[in-house]
Each structure stands twice: as structure tokens, then as C-alpha cells.
Amino acid sequence: MQSADLTLRLPPSMRLPGLEGGLDAFHREECLSWEVDERSGTVRFLSLVVGDHEQLDDLAADLDLVSRYDVTPIDEETCYLYIEMAFRPEEATVMGTFDIAGLVVVPPIVYTGRETLHVTVLGEPEAMARLLDEAPAAIDVTVERVSEHQRRSETLAGRLTARQFEALEVAQELGYFDVPRTGTLAAVADELDCSESAASTLLRSAESALVDAAIAR
């Protein structure tokens, strides 16, 4: 079984309408769960959103497609968004891209703009090939990464090796990531029983993997 990170770029016709100029205050939406109710013609989403709560509230209230929504703040810049809205043919086309036997979508689906979403899928090579072959022509699909699936889940931290995990844990315990920094690279290297150069490489590789995952996935 393989794991793949994909970036999808949607044409204007498949983007959620009514949001032009209203997303400047939003940085990221992670769609954690979704359900399509074909009988009522609605779709339900639960998302984690980084951005302005009040503006999100206003946008949801102004969208004719939305029949119900709830904004639950977590902190000043992050909230949960539950929304029920009409299930348009456009959403059916996007979701149908992944409706392939032997293929599983790994939440969250991450939106970094109206036109761009990032998704991780699991499946056999044949299912992966069908996804790319049968994706709607209007949707631009870019494969960012393909690898053999491992037992560790494809979370942000799931991209790290055991040694990178250890390096991050040691660095955190010693105050290397404190602001201002209270721990030194030499102390981290001593605890890891390696050179400062090796410790630096471990930390920079781990940080790079997490930054890439946080921004692109």
C-alpha cells in the first residue's frame, strides 16, 4: 500500500462562491470530517480554521448555500467550524475525484485558499494510477510525495524518523526551542551522544519536515 500527498488546484467554477475578497484574514482550513446527505442534498463539514473568527462568522451568515453553521473559538486565532450547506454538483465533482475502489482519504483535507487544497491518500498502486488518470480535466492534480505506507499515521509528526523524534524531544526538554532560547546545541548534542553537526542536521531535518507538512499538507 502506498501513501501520497496531492495538491489540487480548482478552477473558478468549482470554488465556493461568495467569498471574493473575504478570505484575506484566513490562513488555513483543515477539514476534519465530512458527510454527504443525498436525501436532503446537503453536505456537513467540521473544520479547524486559522483566522479571524468574526469575519468567518460574517462570511458563513452571508452565504446563501449555508443552512446552518456554528463557530467555536479555541483561541484568538483558531476555531472549529461546523457547517451544513447545499451539496452542489461542483462539490460532487471534487469529492468524486477520490471515489475510487481501493483508495482512502486521510483527514484532514487542508485548504490554503479558495482554489488550493492538499490531501493525503492511501491505496494500492493501481488505485493511485486510476486517481491520476480519471481526475477531472478541470482539476490540476500535482503529486507532491509518494512512498510506501508505514504504520505510523500520516500526521505532521508522522513524517519524522525515530531519531528525529528523539532529537526534538531532547531539544524541547533542554530549552532549545524556548523563546528566548535557554538550551544550547552543545547540550542537545551531548544528550544525544553525537556531534553538534549531527545534532544540528537532525533538528533542521525534523523542522523542515514539519514546516513543509504544516504549510503544504
VOGU-3710 file (C-alpha; in Angstrom, 3 decimals, decimal comma):
1> mqsadltlrl> 0,000/0,000/0,000  1,237/3,463/-0,905  0,772/6,887/0,646  0,675/10,028/-1,489  0,405/13,748/-0,798  -1,532/15,585/-3,501  -2,185/19,239/-4,247  -5,384/20,039/-6,138  -5,987/23,392/-7,810  -9,612/24,077/-8,573
11> ppsmrlpgle> -10,966/26,100/-11,490  -13,165/29,124/-10,658  -16,340/27,120/-11,337  -15,518/24,668/-8,516  -14,630/27,210/-5,838  -17,071/28,162/-3,113  -18,940/31,244/-4,372  -19,483/34,479/-2,483  -16,104/34,647/-0,762  -14,262/37,013/-3,084
21> ggldafhree> -12,181/39,415/-1,032  -13,308/37,848/2,231  -10,547/35,342/2,882  -7,632/37,692/3,491  -7,867/37,063/7,232  -7,690/33,269/6,867  -4,525/31,240/6,632  -5,607/27,615/6,713  -8,619/25,350/6,985  -8,318/21,694/7,950
31> clswevders> -11,434/19,747/7,039  -11,515/17,064/9,742  -14,771/15,304/8,879  -17,447/15,456/6,199  -20,718/13,727/5,406  -22,959/13,909/2,359  -26,720/13,551/2,901  -28,012/12,681/-0,552  -31,660/12,642/0,570  -31,609/16,292/1,641
41> gtvrflslvv> -28,980/17,375/-0,864  -26,696/18,760/1,854  -23,123/18,246/2,969  -21,819/18,683/6,514  -18,277/19,707/7,383  -16,286/20,022/10,595  -13,149/22,079/10,112  -10,342/23,602/12,137  -9,764/27,144/10,877  -6,882/29,519/11,500
51> gdheqlddla> -8,055/33,091/11,034  -10,439/35,800/12,161  -13,461/34,326/13,997  -15,704/37,315/13,475  -15,034/37,523/9,750  -15,657/33,787/9,421  -18,973/34,218/11,214  -19,968/37,032/8,868  -18,995/35,074/5,744  -20,923/31,965/6,782
61> adldlvsryd> -24,003/34,040/7,593  -23,901/35,775/4,202  -23,625/32,621/2,081  -26,987/31,559/0,642  -25,709/27,991/0,308  -25,268/27,662/4,082  -28,295/26,424/6,027  -26,603/26,041/9,420  -23,242/26,846/10,948  -21,501/27,106/14,302
71> vtpideetcy> -18,191/28,782/15,148  -16,458/27,545/18,317  -13,337/29,573/19,249  -10,285/27,722/20,544  -8,074/30,768/20,989  -7,757/34,208/19,421  -6,735/32,884/16,003  -8,148/29,360/15,821  -11,670/27,932/15,864  -13,772/24,948/14,941
81> lyiemafrpe> -16,325/25,487/12,191  -19,337/23,236/11,723  -21,305/23,962/8,591  -24,233/22,483/6,674  -24,674/23,638/3,100  -26,224/22,692/-0,201  -24,361/19,921/-1,969  -23,633/21,405/-5,375  -22,598/19,412/-8,450  -19,241/21,176/-8,152
91> eatvmgtfdi> -18,600/19,663/-4,702  -19,717/16,280/-6,034  -17,101/16,546/-8,789  -14,303/17,387/-6,352  -15,244/14,656/-3,888  -15,797/12,200/-6,705  -12,143/12,558/-7,629  -11,334/10,268/-4,688  -14,275/7,889/-5,121  -12,109/5,033/-6,348
101> aglvvvppiv> -12,138/1,449/-5,092  -9,032/0,736/-3,030  -8,359/4,407/-2,236  -8,771/6,045/1,187  -8,566/9,749/2,031  -6,636/10,517/5,232  -8,052/13,545/7,077  -7,553/16,397/7,236  -8,092/17,876/3,796  -6,258/21,185/4,013
111> ytgretlhvt> -7,383/24,322/2,207  -4,800/27,085/1,855  -7,025/29,238/-0,347  -10,270/29,034/-2,312  -8,515/27,342/-5,192  -5,934/25,107/-3,475  -6,378/22,029/-1,319  -3,936/19,428/-0,059  -4,846/15,829/0,663  -3,144/12,586/1,639
121> vlgepeamar> -4,467/9,335/0,180  -3,690/5,684/0,837  -4,142/2,917/-1,668  -2,673/0,288/-3,893  -0,552/1,499/-6,845  -3,363/0,625/-9,263  -5,815/2,834/-7,353  -3,302/5,687/-7,288  -2,862/5,388/-11,038  -6,646/5,456/-11,579
131> lldeapaaid> -6,921/8,607/-9,480  -4,471/10,430/-11,720  -5,912/9,008/-14,937  -9,561/9,696/-14,077  -9,280/13,058/-12,289  -11,485/15,686/-13,952  -9,561/17,600/-16,590  -10,506/20,915/-14,975  -8,755/19,961/-11,712  -4,973/20,278/-11,704
141> vtvervsehq> -3,538/17,433/-9,602  0,111/17,572/-8,501  1,773/14,634/-6,735  3,977/16,069/-4,005  5,150/12,815/-2,433  4,702/9,062/-2,875  6,030/6,422/-0,500  5,228/3,030/0,910  2,706/3,365/3,735  4,048/2,762/7,229
151> rrsetlagrl> 2,085/2,046/10,379  2,712/5,484/11,786  -0,192/7,695/10,726  0,346/10,498/8,255  0,150/13,278/10,801  2,601/16,147/10,870  4,824/14,198/13,225  4,309/11,011/11,220  6,913/12,210/8,736  9,748/12,016/11,274
161> tarqfealev> 12,193/9,189/11,960  12,591/7,822/15,483  15,950/9,583/15,775  14,424/12,907/14,700  11,676/12,438/17,288  14,313/11,828/19,927  16,254/14,935/18,887  13,151/17,138/19,076  12,154/15,754/22,467  15,640/16,290/23,893
171> aqelgyfdvp> 15,856/19,802/22,439  12,489/20,732/23,900  13,368/19,347/27,333  16,646/21,284/27,377  15,031/24,589/26,360  16,493/24,745/22,864  13,114/25,847/21,474  12,333/28,267/24,291  11,877/31,946/23,424  14,342/33,269/24,343
181> rtgtlaavad> 16,443/30,120/23,958  17,686/28,662/27,250  19,336/25,496/25,933  22,361/25,124/23,681  23,068/22,950/20,675  26,075/21,581/22,549  23,832/20,371/25,368  21,471/18,716/22,887  24,367/17,002/21,133  25,781/15,807/24,457
191> eldcsesaas> 22,427/14,294/25,472  22,052/12,624/22,059  25,658/11,371/22,226  26,566/12,824/18,860  28,465/15,756/17,402  26,985/19,258/17,282  26,944/18,989/13,491  24,922/15,755/13,632  22,523/17,225/16,205  22,037/20,314/14,067
201> tllrsaesal> 21,295/18,174/10,997  18,746/16,113/12,936  16,957/19,195/14,221  16,994/21,042/10,905  15,723/17,969/9,024  12,912/17,496/11,534  11,993/21,182/11,461  11,988/21,194/7,664  9,683/18,163/7,518  7,246/19,703/9,998
211> vdaaiar> 7,249/23,091/8,296  6,622/21,501/4,891  3,793/19,439/6,354  2,236/22,358/8,205  2,235/24,632/5,162  1,644/22,220/2,310  -0,307/19,444/3,946
//
